[in-house]
Amino acid sequence: MENRRSKGITIFAWIIIVLSVINLISRLDYIFKGTLKDYTAGIGDYFYLIISILAIIAAIFLLKLKEWARIATLIVAALVIINIILVSLSTIFKNFLVSLPASLIMLVITLIPLAFEGGVIYYFTRPVIKEQFK
């Protein structure tokens, strides 16, 4: 008997696909066109380019309930959380003394993807969800 996919898996997988495609397009635009004035693609752009591709592939196979896709999704989410903590939060706190309101807005904007990735890790490590991938 084949496992039935829960609605949560479907919702998370499609959100990951949509957000990763948007991120992939924006990173490709930055890297190849340099649409921002005087913008040079950095290592972060290449990091998110690779992460976006991996996330799209993993999310497609989440819909097919592949265990390796669940594990890959957890790894991608952990890498994104580490990147957010190291890059975004350090930038926010570095600029904290310069502009408090701007730093608070950046902090709130940074917490949204942090909460989403944390939710992905929480959801896909629950025993009931893990069981669907067996």
C-alpha positions in Angstrom: 0.0 0.0 0.0 1.4 3.4 -1.0 1.6 6.2 1.6 -0.8 9.1 1.3 0.9 12.5 1.3 -0.3 14.9 4.0 -1.5 18.4 3.1 1.3 19.9 5.1 3.9 18.1 2.9 2.2 19.4 -0.2 1.9 22.9 1.1 5.6 23.1 2.2 6.8 21.5 -1.0 5.0 24.0 -3.2 6.0 27.0 -1.1 9.6 25.8 -1.3 9.3 25.4 -5.1 7.7 28.8 -5.7 10.2 30.7 -3.4 13.2 28.9 -4.8 12.2 29.6 -8.4 11.8 33.3 -7.5 15.2 33.3 -5.7 16.8 31.4 -8.6 15.6 33.9 -11.2 16.7 36.9 -9.1 20.1 35.4 -8.5 20.6 34.6 -12.2 19.6 38.2 -13.0 22.1 39.5 -10.5 24.9 37.3 -11.7 24.5 37.6 -15.4 22.9 41.0 -15.9 23.9 42.9 -12.8 20.6 44.8 -12.8 21.5 46.7 -9.7 23.8 49.7 -10.3 27.4 48.9 -9.7 26.4 45.4 -8.4 28.9 42.6 -8.5 27.8 39.1 -7.8 29.2 37.8 -4.6 29.7 34.4 -3.1 26.2 34.7 -1.4 24.6 34.9 -4.9 26.3 31.7 -6.0 25.5 30.1 -2.7 21.8 30.9 -3.1 21.9 29.9 -6.7 23.0 26.4 -5.8 20.7 26.2 -2.7 17.7 27.2 -4.9 18.4 24.5 -7.5 18.8 21.9 -4.7 15.7 23.1 -3.0 13.6 22.9 -6.2 14.8 19.3 -6.9 14.2 18.2 -3.3 10.8 19.8 -3.1 9.7 18.1 -6.3 10.7 14.7 -4.8 9.1 15.6 -1.5 5.8 15.5 -3.4 6.8 11.9 -4.4 7.6 11.1 -0.7 11.3 10.3 -1.3 13.2 10.0 2.0 16.4 11.4 0.4 14.4 14.5 -0.5 13.2 15.0 3.1 16.8 14.8 4.3 18.0 17.1 1.5 15.3 19.6 2.5 16.4 19.5 6.1 20.0 20.1 5.1 19.1 23.0 2.8 17.0 24.6 5.6 19.9 24.2 8.1 22.3 25.8 5.6 19.9 28.7 5.0 19.5 29.2 8.8 23.3 29.2 9.3 23.7 31.7 6.4 20.9 34.0 7.8 22.6 34.0 11.2 26.1 34.6 10.0 25.3 37.1 7.3 22.0 38.9 7.9 22.1 39.1 11.6 25.7 40.2 11.7 24.9 43.0 9.2 21.9 44.1 11.3 23.9 44.3 14.5 26.8 46.0 12.8 24.5 48.7 11.6 22.5 48.8 14.8 24.2 52.0 16.2 23.9 53.8 12.9 20.2 53.5 12.4 18.0 51.8 15.0 14.7 52.0 13.0 16.3 50.5 9.9 18.0 47.8 11.9 14.7 46.8 13.6 13.0 46.7 10.2 15.8 44.5 8.8 15.6 42.3 11.9 11.8 41.7 11.4 12.4 41.0 7.6 15.2 38.5 8.5 13.1 36.7 11.1 10.5 35.7 8.5 12.7 33.3 6.5 14.3 32.2 9.7 10.9 31.2 11.1 10.0 29.5 7.8 13.2 27.4 7.7 12.8 26.6 11.3 9.2 25.5 10.6 10.5 23.3 7.7 12.9 21.6 10.1 10.3 21.1 12.8 7.7 19.8 10.4 9.8 17.3 8.5 11.4 15.8 11.7 8.0 15.0 13.3 7.6 11.2 13.6 4.2 11.2 11.9 5.7 13.0 8.8 8.8 10.9 8.8 6.7 7.8 8.7 5.1 8.9 5.3 8.5 8.8 3.7 9.1 5.1 4.4 
